[in-house]
Amino acid sequence: MEVFWIVLAAALAVGVPALATAWAQSRIGPAIAASMAEKPELSTTAILMIAIPETMVILGFVVALVILLQGGAAGG
Amino acid sequence: MILTMSKVRLLGPRDRLDDVLRVLQDLGILHLAAPESAGALAPLELSPREARERRQLHRILEDLEHALAELRPPGPPASRGREAGRAGPAEFARWARLAGRVRREAERLAARAAALEEERALILKYRHFFSAFRALLESEARWPNAVAYHVLLRASEADALSKLRTSLRSAIGEEFQLYTQRLPTGEIGVLLVVSSRAAGRVERLLTEARVQEIPVPEQYGGKTLSEAIPRMLARLDELPREEAAVRRERERLAREHGPELVRARAAIHDRLRELEARQLAGATRHAFVLEGWVPRAACGTLRERIARELGDLVIVSELSEEEWESQDAPVVLSNPRLFRPFEALIRPFPLPRYGSIDPTPFVAVFFPAFFGIMVGDVGYGLVLAALALVVRWRSRPESLLRSAAEIAGACAVFTIVAGLLYGEFFGDLGRRWLGLRPLAFNREEALIPFLVLAVSLGLAHVLLGLLLAVASNLRRRPRHAVGSGVAAIMIVAIVFALLAAIEVLPSGFFTPAVIVLLVAFPLLIVAEGVVAPIELLSSVGNILSYARIMALGVASVMLAVVANRMVGALGSAAVGVLFALLFHLVNFGIALFSPTIHALRLHYVEFFGKFYSPGGVRYAPFGHWSRDAAPRPALR
C-alpha cells in the first residue's frame, strides 16, 4: 500500500506540472507564431517563451524521481 | 571579446575634405561621428547643388533597383557586385538615362508576361467550361428563340443552385433549361438556356442574386462562347511562343545592361555615402574636422594611409579616453577562430555595450558542454559529428549554416566525451555488446549524483555570471558591481550552510556561513536597494533551474534504453530492429532539438541575466557599399 502512495505522489508530481506546461504552451504557441509571422526577428524571444513553462514539468520530473528514490519504489 | 576602439580626429584645409573622404572610403575603417559644435566650428551643410544631386541620385537608384528586380541579372540575388570606382557627373547622367530606359523596358516586359499569364488562366477557365458543355454549346447557335447564360460558381456555393432554380421557376415558369457540371478546378459550371421572351427578367434576377455571368471575351471576336472558344484554343497554342519571346527579351536586357546597372548601383550608393559623410564633418571658413572611431589596432594604418596620400596637410590625432563617452563608441566583436561560430548565438540579442563583456567565449565553452552532458552518448555524438561535417562541407564560408555546423561539431565532441564518462553508446547497447563501462557514473542508476552535478554546474555558471557583472560594472556602476559581488558571496554562503546542515560538510561550517549571510545582507540592501533580496532568491531559483540538465539527460538515456528493448519485445527480431532504429531516430531528433533549446535558455535567461549589458552601437565604418557584406579580415 505504501508503494502505491509513493508511486501516486511521483505521478502527480510530474503529471500536474505536465498539464500546466501543456496549457501554458498551448496559449504561448499560437501567440508567438502570430508574432513571428509579422516580426521574424522575435525568434529568440520565441525560444525563451516556449522553454519557460517547460521548467515546471522538468522540475516536476526531478521531484518525481527524488520521491521514487527516497521512497525506495524505483526499480520496482 | 569587444575590440578596443580609439577615437580619432582629422583636421585639414577645407578644400581637401573631398580627398580625405575619398581616402577614408577606400580604407573603410573609420566609423564617423559628428564632432561637437564649438566656436567657429559648425556642422557642414550640403550645398544646394549637392542636395539636388542627392535627390537625383535617389531617383536613379529607385529606377536601378526596379530594373534589377525585374531583370534578375546573373549572380547571387544579394550580390552587390564589385567595387564601382569613382564616377563623374557624365557617368551619373548616362546611368540616369540607362536606368530609366531599362526600367521602362523591364516593366513593359513584366506587364506583358503578366498579361500572357492572365490570358492563359482565362482561356483554361473557358476551356474547362467548354469541355463540360461542348455538345450543348456547339448547338447554341442553332437555338432560334433562346438566349444562353454561362455562369461559374465556386465549390462552396453549391447550395446556390437549388435557390437559383426555385427563383427562376417562380419568375419565368418552365421556360428555361439549367445544365450543371463540376469542373476539374472544383468550380461548378452552369449553363442556363432561356427563351428570348424571358431574357430580360432572367438578367434582372441574376443581377439581384449577384451571380456573375462569364463574359464572352471581346478580343476573341465571337458573340457566343461557341464562336469564341475555338479561337481561344488556337491562342493557347501561341502563348508559349510569346512567353518564350518575352523571356528571351528579358534575358537579353539582363545580359546587355545587368553588369552596368550593378556597377551603377554600387557607384551611386558610394556617392550617397560620401554626401552623408560630408554632413558628419564640422567646418570653419578654412578648415574641416572629421571625428570617428577606429579599432585601436587599425589606428596606425589610418595615420599611415592619410600621410601617404595627403602628406602633412591633414593631421590625424587620437583623442584621449577622457574626451569621449564609452556608450557612444561602436562595438566590434572579435573572437578567436574557434569561438567565432558562437557569435551566431549572440546575434539575436542587441549588441553588448562598449566597455561591457562579450559573452561569446563563455557561450563557446558552456553551450556545447551543457549540450554534451544532456545528450551524453558516443553513438549519438558520432552521428551528430557526421551530420555536422556534411553540413559544413555543403555550406558557404561565413554563412549562418557554416556557423551552425561548427557549433554542432563542438557539441558532438562534448557529447562523445560525456558518452564515454557515462559508458553509453546508443543507450545501453555499448554496455551490452561492446562491454563499455562508465568512467564517471551510470546515468540510468546514479540519478542523485547526476542531479548534484547539474545543480553544481548551475552554481558555477551563475556565480561566473555574477563575477562577470562585477568586472563589467566596476568602472561604470561601482555600486552595482558591489551588489553583484555581495550576491555571489551570499550564494556561496547559502550553499555552505545547506551542505553543513545536511552533514555533507563538517557542521563547523554552518555558523561562519550564517554569520557571513547576516553581515552581507545589509550590504546587499545598501548596494542594490530593497529589491535585492528578491534578486538573490531569483538567483537561487536560477541555480535550481539547471536541474533540467539532469532531467533531459535521464529522459534521453531512458528513451534510448526503451529503443534497445524493442528488439526482443516485439516477437520478430526484424520488426524489433526496425522499431528500435525508428525510436533511436526519434530520440536523436529530440536530442538535437530539446537540449539546444534548454542550453540556450540557460544562457539567455540564467547566465546573461546576471551581467549582459545590451545597447551597443554597431560599428558601421564609412566605406564602399559593395564591401559591406564582405568580412573585414584586418579587424580580426
Contacts between the chains, C-beta under 8 A, distances in Angstrom:
chain1	res1	chain2	res2	distance
A	41	B	348	7.5
A	43	B	348	6.4
A	44	B	348	3.6
A	44	B	349	6.8
A	44	B	604	7.0
A	47	B	597	5.8
A	47	B	600	5.9
A	47	B	601	6.9
A	47	B	604	7.7
A	48	B	601	6.1
A	48	B	604	5.9
A	48	B	605	6.4
A	50	B	597	7.1
A	51	B	597	5.2
A	51	B	598	6.1
A	51	B	600	7.6
A	51	B	601	4.1
A	52	B	601	7.5
A	52	B	605	7.7
A	54	B	548	7.7
A	54	B	598	7.4
A	55	B	545	6.1
A	55	B	548	6.9
A	58	B	547	6.9
A	58	B	548	4.4
A	58	B	551	4.5
A	58	B	552	7.2
A	58	B	598	8.0
A	59	B	544	7.4
A	59	B	545	7.9
A	59	B	547	6.2
A	59	B	548	7.7
A	59	B	551	7.7
A	61	B	551	4.7
A	61	B	554	7.9
A	61	B	555	7.4
A	62	B	451	6.5
A	62	B	547	4.8
A	62	B	550	6.6
A	62	B	551	5.3
A	65	B	447	5.4
A	65	B	451	7.8
A	65	B	554	7.2
A	66	B	448	7.9
A	66	B	451	7.8
A	69	B	447	6.2
A	69	B	448	6.5
A	74	B	447	8.0
